[in-house]
């Protein structure tokens, strides 16, 4: 007997090989009529049957959304677990894995919102949904066929199996890092960070950190979230390390490459066991997830180069080691502060060590190392053209002497390369280490200069010395005049009446005297 086909509208109904139409139409369900009939979902069909879930999915009294991993997804899972399909079907938690793919309501692909967090039948974890301009993801899995409908629900085919693991994303959600989660959603990075078989170390800025970032940029948090998606992605990549790094494994002075290639991360571990990533302090370490570790930090990491990067990139290994040893990297890595750094070369540190009868290791072990280095840093960004003769206060509160009469001198060092600008300041390379006691040491160890007349009116003469460098200071230690003599004479006609100290440098020999104008 031939099959009889009746078509009314666009509905075709069949029974026992004969198509019929009418109120006796059989209800379709997500298992029998979508999953079990798909040649791409035979592994899922076998898993559902093995777990005894087929009748659940046949229910006409329920409505489901099934995220249905295809055969390739099951093959990939078997490889990652070191087994095969038979091994997967024997997993003791097979039922839990499968029910993690099922929502108790019908959700069409068009109704999925980017960043939605939904609860499946297995409530061991939530599912994080991503919707891009072209794709839909459930956790790490991409929907490769959407809206396969049955009467009791809808099926969305996936290219990966979902596992109810606690991921680094769950750590951020569970600990109330709402700003970070919003940025991750905006950057469409939920799929990457929920992958159960990738491993990440995440430096996770807290909410206050994002508020600080917005203020530093002169924006609101909403405006930060509205930035170009590629920029937000790169910002987040700068907070990710491949692999699993616990706080105990972080060593002082480590320079590591995050997922972002824009810049490195500089790790500081202090003598008091505090850990810093660039300028950011780790405030909660070692929040463990199945796919990595999260360290909460109190500041957002910005990949723009800093004055620290100048020292590293220029190969100033001694200065870099000293900054780590003195625990100054967090200070000089602040993206929204501004510094002027006088940076001694490796040769300058070698000379400093020899002069003080020390090895470089002993220099790095000096108890006053931090103060020595702070003596090389001035607050604010000062280009060479903006420097003026006089004293400038440093971060250790003591002054350096600036002399721009001939080139640029800082105390008794010379700026050999000026104006290396970065986002948070400028670096001037110098050929000697600045000693905060250098000025007083030069004076106390100097030979006495024979000067006349004293008191002087206009021309101060120095007996027995010609063509020398000189510096004149008032009683407050401020530089009043500096330069080179004309033969044996210094023109002091423009100096106000008062008492002064004169320092003369000739062939690396220092002379000093006092005079009255």
LOROVEX-708538 format. One record per residue (C-alpha): chain; x, y, z; residue number from 1. Coordinates in steps of 0.05 Angstrom, whole numbers. Layout:
(rec "A", (X, Y, Z), NUM)
...
This chain:
(rec "A", (0, 0, 0), 1)
(rec "A", (27, 67, -20), 2)
(rec "A", (37, 121, 33), 3)
(rec "A", (-14, 176, 30), 4)
(rec "A", (14, 246, 42), 5)
(rec "A", (-32, 302, 62), 6)
(rec "A", (-7, 374, 69), 7)
(rec "A", (-47, 429, 102), 8)
(rec "A", (-9, 494, 107), 9)
(rec "A", (63, 472, 119), 10)
(rec "A", (51, 417, 170), 11)
(rec "A", (65, 344, 152), 12)
(rec "A", (46, 289, 200), 13)
(rec "A", (64, 216, 196), 14)
(rec "A", (41, 152, 229), 15)
(rec "A", (67, 83, 212), 16)
(rec "A", (96, 107, 146), 17)
(rec "A", (31, 143, 129), 18)
(rec "A", (29, 219, 136), 19)
(rec "A", (-35, 243, 169), 20)
(rec "A", (-61, 308, 197), 21)
(rec "A", (-106, 319, 255), 22)
(rec "A", (-113, 328, 330), 23)
(rec "A", (-81, 260, 341), 24)
(rec "A", (-14, 289, 320), 25)
(rec "A", (43, 261, 364), 26)
(rec "A", (81, 310, 408), 27)
(rec "A", (154, 319, 388), 28)
(rec "A", (208, 322, 441), 29)
(rec "A", (280, 346, 445), 30)
(rec "A", (308, 276, 453), 31)
(rec "A", (272, 231, 403), 32)
(rec "A", (258, 283, 349), 33)
(rec "A", (321, 326, 352), 34)
(rec "A", (380, 294, 388), 35)
(rec "A", (369, 221, 373), 36)
(rec "A", (355, 234, 299), 37)
(rec "A", (418, 276, 289), 38)
(rec "A", (478, 240, 259), 39)
(rec "A", (523, 291, 293), 40)
(rec "A", (498, 275, 363), 41)
(rec "A", (504, 199, 368), 42)
(rec "A", (553, 205, 427), 43)
(rec "A", (504, 250, 464), 44)
(rec "A", (447, 202, 449), 45)
(rec "A", (487, 144, 477), 46)
(rec "A", (505, 185, 539), 47)
(rec "A", (432, 204, 552), 48)
(rec "A", (410, 132, 545), 49)
(rec "A", (466, 108, 590), 50)
(rec "A", (449, 159, 643), 51)
(rec "A", (375, 141, 640), 52)
(rec "A", (354, 212, 622), 53)
(rec "A", (316, 198, 558), 54)
(rec "A", (248, 195, 590), 55)
(rec "A", (261, 260, 627), 56)
(rec "A", (274, 295, 561), 57)
(rec "A", (212, 263, 529), 58)
(rec "A", (166, 295, 580), 59)
(rec "A", (110, 334, 548), 60)
(rec "A", (96, 369, 614), 61)
(rec "A", (163, 405, 615), 62)
(rec "A", (199, 455, 572), 63)
(rec "A", (274, 450, 561), 64)
(rec "A", (333, 484, 529), 65)
(rec "A", (387, 433, 513), 66)
(rec "A", (458, 454, 499), 67)
(rec "A", (477, 392, 459), 68)
(rec "A", (551, 376, 449), 69)
(rec "A", (563, 344, 381), 70)
(rec "A", (606, 283, 367), 71)
(rec "A", (670, 323, 358), 72)
(rec "A", (658, 355, 426), 73)
(rec "A", (655, 286, 459), 74)
(rec "A", (717, 264, 422), 75)
(rec "A", (754, 326, 446), 76)
(rec "A", (731, 313, 518), 77)
(rec "A", (755, 241, 514), 78)
(rec "A", (824, 264, 491), 79)
(rec "A", (829, 315, 546), 80)
(rec "A", (810, 263, 598), 81)
(rec "A", (856, 210, 568), 82)
(rec "A", (801, 161, 552), 83)
(rec "A", (751, 144, 496), 84)
(rec "A", (676, 147, 486), 85)
(rec "A", (667, 82, 524), 86)
(rec "A", (706, 113, 582), 87)
(rec "A", (662, 175, 580), 88)
(rec "A", (599, 133, 584), 89)
(rec "A", (627, 100, 646), 90)
(rec "A", (640, 165, 683), 91)
(rec "A", (607, 163, 752), 92)
(rec "A", (585, 236, 744), 93)
(rec "A", (557, 227, 674), 94)
(rec "A", (487, 245, 694), 95)
(rec "A", (511, 309, 729), 96)
(rec "A", (550, 329, 667), 97)
(rec "A", (489, 319, 622), 98)
(rec "A", (440, 356, 667), 99)
(rec "A", (490, 414, 669), 100)
(rec "A", (471, 423, 595), 101)
(rec "A", (396, 429, 608), 102)
(rec "A", (356, 491, 626), 103)
(rec "A", (285, 481, 653), 104)
(rec "A", (256, 531, 605), 105)
(rec "A", (256, 545, 530), 106)
(rec "A", (307, 598, 509), 107)
(rec "A", (314, 614, 435), 108)
(rec "A", (382, 639, 410), 109)
(rec "A", (352, 708, 396), 110)
(rec "A", (331, 713, 470), 111)
(rec "A", (402, 701, 496), 112)
(rec "A", (434, 764, 525), 113)
(rec "A", (509, 775, 529), 114)
(rec "A", (533, 762, 599), 115)
(rec "A", (471, 726, 623), 116)
(rec "A", (484, 676, 679), 117)
(rec "A", (433, 619, 680), 118)
(rec "A", (421, 559, 725), 119)
(rec "A", (416, 490, 692), 120)
(rec "A", (382, 429, 723), 121)
(rec "A", (449, 411, 754), 122)
(rec "A", (459, 469, 801), 123)
(rec "A", (531, 453, 818), 124)
(rec "A", (548, 513, 776), 125)
(rec "A", (516, 565, 730), 126)
(rec "A", (525, 572, 655), 127)
(rec "A", (554, 637, 629), 128)
(rec "A", (525, 660, 563), 129)
(rec "A", (562, 703, 512), 130)
(rec "A", (530, 735, 451), 131)
(rec "A", (576, 769, 402), 132)
(rec "A", (557, 803, 337), 133)
(rec "A", (562, 735, 302), 134)
(rec "A", (564, 679, 354), 135)
(rec "A", (531, 651, 416), 136)
(rec "A", (571, 614, 470), 137)
(rec "A", (552, 574, 531), 138)
(rec "A", (613, 577, 575), 139)
(rec "A", (671, 560, 528), 140)
(rec "A", (627, 523, 478), 141)
(rec "A", (604, 556, 413), 142)
(rec "A", (534, 544, 387), 143)
(rec "A", (544, 514, 318), 144)
(rec "A", (470, 501, 303), 145)
(rec "A", (416, 540, 339), 146)
(rec "A", (341, 535, 350), 147)
(rec "A", (329, 461, 335), 148)
(rec "A", (258, 460, 359), 149)
(rec "A", (211, 408, 388), 150)
(rec "A", (145, 415, 423), 151)
(rec "A", (176, 409, 492), 152)
(rec "A", (237, 453, 481), 153)
(rec "A", (295, 476, 438), 154)
(rec "A", (364, 447, 424), 155)
(rec "A", (427, 488, 411), 156)
(rec "A", (484, 445, 385), 157)
(rec "A", (553, 459, 416), 158)
(rec "A", (624, 446, 394), 159)
(rec "A", (648, 430, 465), 160)
(rec "A", (623, 393, 526), 161)
(rec "A", (605, 436, 586), 162)
(rec "A", (634, 416, 654), 163)
(rec "A", (607, 443, 720), 164)
(rec "A", (677, 462, 742), 165)
(rec "A", (692, 523, 785), 166)
(rec "A", (730, 569, 738), 167)
(rec "A", (768, 633, 748), 168)
(rec "A", (705, 669, 725), 169)
(rec "A", (666, 637, 782), 170)
(rec "A", (718, 663, 831), 171)
(rec "A", (707, 734, 807), 172)
(rec "A", (631, 726, 809), 173)
(rec "A", (630, 693, 877), 174)
(rec "A", (676, 745, 908), 175)
(rec "A", (635, 805, 885), 176)
(rec "A", (683, 831, 832), 177)
(rec "A", (625, 861, 793), 178)
(rec "A", (666, 911, 754), 179)
(rec "A", (716, 859, 732), 180)
(rec "A", (660, 812, 711), 181)
(rec "A", (627, 868, 671), 182)
(rec "A", (693, 883, 636), 183)
(rec "A", (703, 809, 620), 184)
(rec "A", (633, 805, 591), 185)
(rec "A", (643, 868, 550), 186)
(rec "A", (709, 841, 523), 187)
(rec "A", (673, 775, 505), 188)
(rec "A", (725, 736, 544), 189)
(rec "A", (677, 691, 583), 190)
(rec "A", (688, 634, 533), 191)
(rec "A", (764, 637, 541), 192)
(rec "A", (764, 641, 617), 193)
(rec "A", (711, 586, 627), 194)
(rec "A", (750, 535, 586), 195)
(rec "A", (758, 477, 636), 196)
(rec "A", (822, 451, 603), 197)
(rec "A", (861, 517, 597), 198)
(rec "A", (897, 542, 658), 199)
(rec "A", (906, 615, 678), 200)
(rec "A", (934, 657, 734), 201)
(rec "A", (889, 717, 739), 202)
(rec "A", (908, 782, 774), 203)
(rec "A", (838, 806, 790), 204)
(rec "A", (828, 880, 805), 205)
(rec "A", (773, 893, 857), 206)
(rec "A", (717, 943, 847), 207)
(rec "A", (756, 1000, 880), 208)
(rec "A", (813, 987, 831), 209)
(rec "A", (766, 998, 771), 210)
(rec "A", (738, 1062, 803), 211)
(rec "A", (810, 1086, 811), 212)
(rec "A", (825, 1069, 738), 213)
(rec "A", (763, 1107, 714), 214)
(rec "A", (783, 1168, 756), 215)
(rec "A", (855, 1165, 729), 216)
(rec "A", (828, 1165, 658), 217)
(rec "A", (779, 1221, 673), 218)
(rec "A", (721, 1174, 656), 219)
(rec "A", (663, 1141, 690), 220)
(rec "A", (662, 1065, 696), 221)
(rec "A", (607, 1064, 644), 222)
(rec "A", (652, 1102, 596), 223)
(rec "A", (709, 1052, 610), 224)
(rec "A", (662, 996, 591), 225)
(rec "A", (644, 1034, 527), 226)
(rec "A", (717, 1036, 504), 227)
(rec "A", (738, 999, 441), 228)
(rec "A", (730, 924, 453), 229)
(rec "A", (800, 909, 428), 230)
(rec "A", (830, 957, 479), 231)
(rec "A", (789, 925, 535), 232)
(rec "A", (811, 856, 513), 233)
(rec "A", (884, 877, 513), 234)
(rec "A", (876, 908, 582), 235)
(rec "A", (849, 842, 609), 236)
(rec "A", (901, 800, 573), 237)
(rec "A", (953, 840, 612), 238)
(rec "A", (923, 811, 676), 239)
(rec "A", (930, 738, 653), 240)
(rec "A", (989, 691, 659), 241)
(rec "A", (987, 624, 625), 242)
(rec "A", (992, 568, 676), 243)
(rec "A", (980, 564, 750), 244)
(rec "A", (1024, 608, 794), 245)
(rec "A", (1013, 609, 869), 246)
(rec "A", (1036, 668, 911), 247)
(rec "A", (1089, 625, 944), 248)
(rec "A", (1122, 614, 876), 249)
(rec "A", (1128, 688, 861), 250)
(rec "A", (1200, 713, 870), 251)
(rec "A", (1223, 785, 878), 252)
(rec "A", (1249, 813, 814), 253)
(rec "A", (1213, 766, 767), 254)
(rec "A", (1194, 796, 700), 255)
(rec "A", (1141, 754, 665), 256)
(rec "A", (1103, 756, 600), 257)
(rec "A", (1027, 756, 607), 258)
(rec "A", (979, 736, 551), 259)
(rec "A", (984, 807, 526), 260)
(rec "A", (1049, 820, 488), 261)
(rec "A", (1044, 896, 499), 262)
(rec "A", (1088, 895, 561), 263)
(rec "A", (1116, 851, 615), 264)
(rec "A", (1094, 846, 688), 265)
(rec "A", (1143, 863, 743), 266)
(rec "A", (1135, 821, 806), 267)
(rec "A", (1157, 846, 874), 268)
(rec "A", (1159, 804, 937), 269)
(rec "A", (1178, 846, 998), 270)
(rec "A", (1216, 826, 1060), 271)
(rec "A", (1149, 829, 1096), 272)
(rec "A", (1121, 778, 1046), 273)
(rec "A", (1076, 826, 1010), 274)
(rec "A", (1068, 813, 935), 275)
(rec "A", (1061, 867, 882), 276)
(rec "A", (1046, 861, 808), 277)
(rec "A", (1073, 926, 779), 278)
(rec "A", (1042, 978, 825), 279)
(rec "A", (984, 933, 848), 280)
(rec "A", (987, 897, 915), 281)
(rec "A", (959, 827, 921), 282)
(rec "A", (905, 834, 974), 283)
(rec "A", (876, 763, 971), 284)
(rec "A", (923, 710, 943), 285)
(rec "A", (910, 639, 919), 286)
(rec "A", (836, 637, 904), 287)
(rec "A", (835, 567, 873), 288)
(rec "A", (793, 547, 813), 289)
(rec "A", (792, 483, 772), 290)
(rec "A", (824, 519, 714), 291)
(rec "A", (873, 564, 751), 292)
(rec "A", (886, 612, 808), 293)
(rec "A", (861, 682, 822), 294)
(rec "A", (900, 735, 861), 295)
(rec "A", (858, 795, 879), 296)
(rec "A", (895, 861, 870), 297)
(rec "A", (880, 932, 891), 298)
(rec "A", (897, 968, 826), 299)
(rec "A", (885, 957, 752), 300)
(rec "A", (948, 939, 713), 301)
(rec "A", (960, 985, 654), 302)
(rec "A", (1007, 960, 599), 303)
(rec "A", (1033, 1029, 579), 304)
(rec "A", (1110, 1032, 589), 305)
(rec "A", (1135, 1066, 652), 306)
(rec "A", (1202, 1094, 674), 307)
(rec "A", (1217, 1024, 700), 308)
(rec "A", (1212, 997, 629), 309)
(rec "A", (1265, 1048, 607), 310)
(rec "A", (1316, 1018, 655), 311)
(rec "A", (1298, 947, 635), 312)
(rec "A", (1296, 960, 560), 313)
(rec "A", (1362, 999, 562), 314)
(rec "A", (1397, 940, 594), 315)
(rec "A", (1410, 976, 660), 316)
(rec "A", (1413, 911, 697), 317)
(rec "A", (1445, 939, 761), 318)
(rec "A", (1394, 995, 767), 319)
(rec "A", (1337, 946, 753), 320)
(rec "A", (1363, 897, 805), 321)
(rec "A", (1372, 955, 855), 322)
(rec "A", (1300, 979, 844), 323)
(rec "A", (1273, 909, 857), 324)
(rec "A", (1318, 900, 918), 325)
(rec "A", (1297, 967, 946), 326)
(rec "A", (1223, 949, 933), 327)
(rec "A", (1213, 1012, 891), 328)
(rec "A", (1183, 979, 829), 329)
(rec "A", (1111, 988, 855), 330)
(rec "A", (1123, 1062, 866), 331)
(rec "A", (1155, 1076, 798), 332)
(rec "A", (1103, 1033, 761), 333)
(rec "A", (1044, 1076, 782), 334)
(rec "A", (1009, 1093, 716), 335)
(rec "A", (978, 1158, 739), 336)
(rec "A", (1037, 1187, 778), 337)
(rec "A", (1093, 1224, 744), 338)
(rec "A", (1168, 1220, 757), 339)
(rec "A", (1235, 1246, 732), 340)
(rec "A", (1289, 1194, 740), 341)
(rec "A", (1364, 1205, 735), 342)
(rec "A", (1385, 1135, 715), 343)
(rec "A", (1458, 1113, 726), 344)
(rec "A", (1487, 1064, 676), 345)
(rec "A", (1518, 997, 694), 346)
(rec "A", (1587, 1029, 688), 347)
(rec "A", (1565, 1084, 736), 348)
(rec "A", (1546, 1032, 788), 349)
(rec "A", (1612, 995, 776), 350)
(rec "A", (1651, 1060, 789), 351)
(rec "A", (1609, 1074, 851), 352)
(rec "A", (1624, 1005, 879), 353)
(rec "A", (1699, 1012, 867), 354)
(rec "A", (1701, 1083, 896), 355)
(rec "A", (1668, 1058, 960), 356)
(rec "A", (1709, 993, 963), 357)
(rec "A", (1647, 950, 953), 358)
(rec "A", (1625, 895, 906), 359)
(rec "A", (1560, 904, 867), 360)
(rec "A", (1529, 852, 912), 361)
(rec "A", (1548, 895, 972), 362)
(rec "A", (1519, 957, 939), 363)
(rec "A", (1453, 920, 930), 364)
(rec "A", (1456, 900, 1003), 365)
(rec "A", (1467, 971, 1029), 366)
(rec "A", (1417, 986, 1085), 367)
(rec "A", (1406, 1055, 1055), 368)
(rec "A", (1396, 1029, 984), 369)
(rec "A", (1324, 1054, 979), 370)
(rec "A", (1344, 1125, 1000), 371)
(rec "A", (1403, 1123, 952), 372)
(rec "A", (1356, 1107, 895), 373)
(rec "A", (1302, 1156, 916), 374)
(rec "A", (1357, 1209, 911), 375)
(rec "A", (1354, 1196, 836), 376)
(rec "A", (1279, 1209, 830), 377)
(rec "A", (1242, 1275, 827), 378)
(rec "A", (1166, 1281, 829), 379)
(rec "A", (1135, 1307, 765), 380)
(rec "A", (1158, 1303, 693), 381)
(rec "A", (1216, 1351, 679), 382)
(rec "A", (1247, 1352, 610), 383)
(rec "A", (1320, 1374, 603), 384)
(rec "A", (1298, 1440, 572), 385)
(rec "A", (1257, 1454, 634), 386)
(rec "A", (1314, 1443, 683), 387)
(rec "A", (1345, 1506, 714), 388)
(rec "A", (1407, 1519, 755), 389)
(rec "A", (1392, 1506, 828), 390)
(rec "A", (1372, 1454, 878), 391)
(rec "A", (1315, 1405, 865), 392)
(rec "A", (1283, 1362, 920), 393)
(rec "A", (1282, 1287, 909), 394)
(rec "A", (1238, 1231, 935), 395)
(rec "A", (1285, 1222, 995), 396)
(rec "A", (1273, 1296, 1011), 397)
(rec "A", (1345, 1317, 999), 398)
(rec "A", (1364, 1362, 941), 399)
(rec "A", (1405, 1349, 879), 400)
(rec "A", (1443, 1406, 847), 401)
(rec "A", (1425, 1421, 775), 402)
(rec "A", (1474, 1457, 731), 403)
(rec "A", (1453, 1471, 659), 404)
(rec "A", (1508, 1522, 643), 405)
(rec "A", (1544, 1473, 598), 406)
(rec "A", (1503, 1412, 581), 407)
(rec "A", (1464, 1384, 640), 408)
(rec "A", (1498, 1364, 705), 409)
(rec "A", (1463, 1333, 765), 410)
(rec "A", (1510, 1341, 825), 411)
(rec "A", (1576, 1318, 796), 412)
(rec "A", (1547, 1272, 743), 413)
(rec "A", (1532, 1289, 670), 414)
(rec "A", (1467, 1274, 634), 415)
(rec "A", (1491, 1233, 574), 416)
(rec "A", (1421, 1219, 544), 417)
(rec "A", (1362, 1264, 561), 418)
(rec "A", (1287, 1261, 553), 419)
(rec "A", (1269, 1187, 547), 420)
(rec "A", (1194, 1197, 557), 421)
(rec "A", (1144, 1145, 579), 422)
(rec "A", (1072, 1150, 601), 423)
(rec "A", (1088, 1162, 675), 424)
(rec "A", (1150, 1206, 668), 425)
(rec "A", (1217, 1219, 637), 426)
(rec "A", (1286, 1188, 645), 427)
(rec "A", (1353, 1223, 639), 428)
(rec "A", (1413, 1176, 635), 429)
(rec "A", (1472, 1198, 677), 430)
(rec "A", (1544, 1173, 681), 431)
(rec "A", (1551, 1170, 757), 432)
(rec "A", (1511, 1147, 816), 433)
(rec "A", (1485, 1205, 856), 434)
(rec "A", (1506, 1203, 929), 435)
(rec "A", (1462, 1243, 975), 436)
(rec "A", (1524, 1262, 1015), 437)
(rec "A", (1564, 1280, 954), 438)
(rec "A", (1558, 1355, 960), 439)
(rec "A", (1579, 1359, 1033), 440)
(rec "A", (1633, 1306, 1021), 441)
(rec "A", (1663, 1345, 964), 442)
(rec "A", (1665, 1407, 1008), 443)
(rec "A", (1693, 1373, 1069), 444)
(rec "A", (1748, 1337, 1030), 445)
(rec "A", (1765, 1397, 986), 446)
(rec "A", (1830, 1434, 989), 447)
(rec "A", (1826, 1507, 1008), 448)
(rec "A", (1824, 1555, 950), 449)
(rec "A", (1863, 1620, 956), 450)
(rec "A", (1814, 1674, 933), 451)
(rec "A", (1818, 1750, 931), 452)
(rec "A", (1794, 1803, 942), 453)
(rec "A", (1750, 1782, 999), 454)
(rec "A", (1701, 1817, 1008), 455)
(rec "A", (1692, 1823, 933), 456)
(rec "A", (1655, 1873, 890), 457)
(rec "A", (1653, 1846, 819), 458)
(rec "A", (1711, 1800, 801), 459)
(rec "A", (1733, 1744, 847), 460)
(rec "A", (1802, 1717, 831), 461)
(rec "A", (1832, 1649, 849), 462)
(rec "A", (1907, 1646, 859), 463)
(rec "A", (1943, 1590, 824), 464)
(rec "A", (1883, 1558, 788), 465)
(rec "A", (1856, 1576, 719), 466)
(rec "A", (1800, 1552, 673), 467)
(rec "A", (1759, 1513, 724), 468)
(rec "A", (1687, 1496, 738), 469)
(rec "A", (1655, 1531, 796), 470)
(rec "A", (1591, 1530, 838), 471)
(rec "A", (1570, 1584, 888), 472)
(rec "A", (1520, 1569, 944), 473)
(rec "A", (1486, 1615, 994), 474)
(rec "A", (1480, 1600, 1068), 475)
(rec "A", (1416, 1560, 1055), 476)
(rec "A", (1454, 1512, 1010), 477)
(rec "A", (1419, 1538, 947), 478)
(rec "A", (1459, 1542, 883), 479)
(rec "A", (1466, 1616, 864), 480)
(rec "A", (1515, 1614, 806), 481)
(rec "A", (1555, 1562, 768), 482)
(rec "A", (1596, 1557, 705), 483)
(rec "A", (1668, 1561, 680), 484)
(rec "A", (1719, 1614, 699), 485)
(rec "A", (1752, 1663, 651), 486)
(rec "A", (1824, 1646, 665), 487)
(rec "A", (1827, 1655, 741), 488)
(rec "A", (1767, 1702, 748), 489)
(rec "A", (1694, 1694, 768), 490)
(rec "A", (1646, 1750, 753), 491)
(rec "A", (1602, 1757, 815), 492)
(rec "A", (1574, 1826, 798), 493)
(rec "A", (1502, 1801, 795), 494)
(rec "A", (1503, 1766, 862), 495)
(rec "A", (1467, 1801, 919), 496)
(rec "A", (1507, 1822, 980), 497)
(rec "A", (1517, 1765, 1030), 498)
(rec "A", (1561, 1706, 1051), 499)
(rec "A", (1575, 1650, 1001), 500)
(rec "A", (1610, 1584, 993), 501)
(rec "A", (1652, 1570, 930), 502)
(rec "A", (1667, 1501, 903), 503)
(rec "A", (1719, 1494, 848), 504)
(rec "A", (1731, 1431, 806), 505)
(rec "A", (1796, 1427, 766), 506)
(rec "A", (1822, 1360, 738), 507)
(rec "A", (1776, 1322, 785), 508)
(rec "A", (1806, 1358, 845), 509)
(rec "A", (1759, 1397, 890), 510)
(rec "A", (1774, 1463, 923), 511)
(rec "A", (1730, 1505, 968), 512)
(rec "A", (1729, 1572, 1002), 513)
(rec "A", (1681, 1624, 1030), 514)
(rec "A", (1673, 1696, 1011), 515)
(rec "A", (1631, 1757, 1024), 516)
(rec "A", (1600, 1802, 973), 517)
